[in-house]
Amino acid sequence: MQAYLTLTRRELGSFFYSWIGYVVIAGAMFGTGWSFVVLVDKLQGEPTMVPLTEIFLGGSFWFIVLFAAPIITMRLFALEKFSGTFETLMTTPVSDWQVVWAKFTAALIVYMLLWLPLLGCLLVLNYFARGSNLLDSGTLGSEYLGIFLIGCLFMAVGCFASALTRNQIVAAMISFAIGLAFFLAGFMAGPFDTQQGWAEQALNCVSIMNQMKDYARGVVDTRSIVFCLTSSFFFLFLACRVIESRRWR
Amino acid sequence: MMIDVSNLSKSYAGNNAVKDVSFQVEKGEIVGLLGPNGAGKSTTMRILACFIPASSGTASVAGLDVFTQADEVRRRIGYMPENNPLHPDMRVREYLKFRARLKGLGRSRSRERVDAVITQCGLEDESKRIIGHLSKGYRQRVGLADALVHEPELIILDEPTIGLDPSQIRSVRQLIKELGRRHTVLLSSHILPEVEMTCNRVLIMCEGRILAADTPENLQKALGQNGHLIAEIAAPLEELKTCWEQMPELAHYTLSAAEGEYHRCALTPSGSEDLRPKIFALVLERGWKLRELSRVRHSLEEVYIRLTLPESEEETF
């Protein structure tokens, strides 16, 4: 536990020691601000039944998730392998799982920080639309649950990709490709809409885009929770196996 | 017994980096692994530090197997890899604290130990500086401090003085010698004088094998001879030649011109007898002039070169 906490703190620290941390946060803030402008613009038009949180997804949400996740996670293992500190790390009495968990936790915390400006935007809107019940806490909660679960999946994918290589760019490309595949699955699921074939069902299950739409509407689907958590565990498990593989005979 | 390695082999992608290596290190020894680049020193150390497993054979540290009891072994060793990788964005004290906590030291204990190693490695004035801004010598000390922070029984240092300037090398060497009083030290180097000066025992490695293992003095003796003699004598060349040829104790001699009328003679005796008094008497008897007479001991360097170079190349040295 001590090693886990020490490592998590170190990872968080190193994220903010480098300029990457601030660039990602600035980028995410810009994206959120952009979405906010789009949102306010839409609200000026005709009345809509779509919840505020869902309109927001139309803006830069996926842009931020798809690009920020690889940038946050690319350095986790790749940089340590590149600079050689991986060797000093793995010759201390810490287990592979502790290392993977700590890096994953730190990345997830940074990712969640990216979404604080969104909370601010929504609260500002809520304040100016006094009493109109624009934003209910349940929907807000479910949207943040969705953001968190999808974050788990993307950070786990990033951990795995970063563990594979000592080149940060390659790590970012791999995690971007895997993340994009999950994202695009939603579009693929579209044409199958009419027929309830196995392909459509399967693609719907992995389509994080559709899942996120549900969360933004305030619908918490256990299938989606199970999917995000199990696939996160799966990728973390793979990351752990990759770390361990140097000790295979 | 601190380290017990037997029949250790390691191959990377079909390439044998370490071939059937066996050696033992007793508690309290400072042992140097000496060899040219690519001899398998780093690989052997990485195996001992539980970073990579051996392909075959066994290795144990303090009686614990490095493969099956890796966690216990890691607690007992302080390892500084080649090129001494550090986190350049951290401050010295912060980094050492981080490492101490990672190695399982409690809060107050880690503070105590960090203070102790900072003093021990002479980092007091640098403790608040960012590692990336330190000079190479200080970074090396930070690496050493990290290896020491949890008071390990065994310290493994891979090329601890590489890339340092002579005065930094001296101070790091001094530090290593001091460590030898309380810890067992295994260090690697491809620089001879370093190993000769700091280590009680030397293992010479080449192409994945251990070619020789002994104290530096014994290795010198193992060459069998007492070194050769250098004499600078002013005498007629022909007379000098016949004189050396007729001397039965000489196995071999070479002559070369020196400044002025002198000839420089390099004489290799065949036995262990000291020929200096004899040569001096000879010079007196013949009425020559003598301005230098000295005995050159085989340095470890010669032992090293003889062992690590193939026969054909040896002649050129």
Interface residues (C-beta under 8 A of the other chain):
Chain A: Q2 A3 T6 L7 R10 G13 S14 Y17 S18 S83 G84 T85 E87 T88 L89 M90 T91 T92 P93 V94 S95 R246 R247 W248 R249
Chain B: R46 A49 C50 F51 I52 P53 A54 S55 D71 E72 R74 R75 I77 Y79 M80 P81 N83 P85 L86 H87 P88 D89 M90 F98 R99 R101 L102 K103 G104 D146
